[in-house]
């Protein structure tokens, strides 16, 4: 049996993971100056897969060769959802603020809870319903923030402006990104149980990279011919938020309840918003902040209720 790391080590790992993933939206914004969003998504996963390939193919070859057709199918499906998650979320940053995009894409735990009865045969609890209602209210507030303002009184533009606004499209893409991430997590739970960390992320990241490359070429885009700065920001995106951030959270899932890890992920939109304010001078509106509070509280309520049950199962995971 493999002993679990200390609580201090796990806390440091989670805090480091939050800092790492919070940089993603900043790197993406810088890369989007030179590169289309689909290219950024494809190269992010491609670089990450190539970096871990030597370790996966040498030290973990037996696990990889033990894959059966069902494992490959699950890996392909998880990779598909992950690819669509990055394609939609990264694209959303072209149209809406970092604060709105990151908060909306962070609603993933709520959609996991909503889909669990269908996929994992787990019932929906009242706290999950309450959390969903709060998050939906928050999402509506953020969506309306593009056309509604407080200037001595609350006033909004016409409904046509609402549906034609770029921010509305960006918010919707971020929400689709959350749905795709939920599918990735639900499928990945079963696949992760059969493999150690490196083979798992190599399979899923590699599948996602291949799918994104296909989508990129079908869209008539190319990964070549961009300035060196573009590849620099995308490489940082692959190393820091992807390999360090996402992989750290995947590692902690072996020793901590999934709900606890989900709660800690609430730090990402906060960290991203702070970095966007400090580095990009992007100030969130009052409406965005109010909507963010509703969403974060909703996610916390929906996720926190499961922690006691998950803690009872942690010993089975910690092997």
Helices and strands as residue ranges (DSSP letters): H 7-22, H 24-31, H 37-59, H 61-65, H 69-92, H 98-105, H 108-119, H 126-144, E 148-150, E 154-156, H 159-164, H 166-194, H 197-218, H 228-236, I 237-246, H 247-252, H 258-264, H 267-279, H 286-304, H 307-317
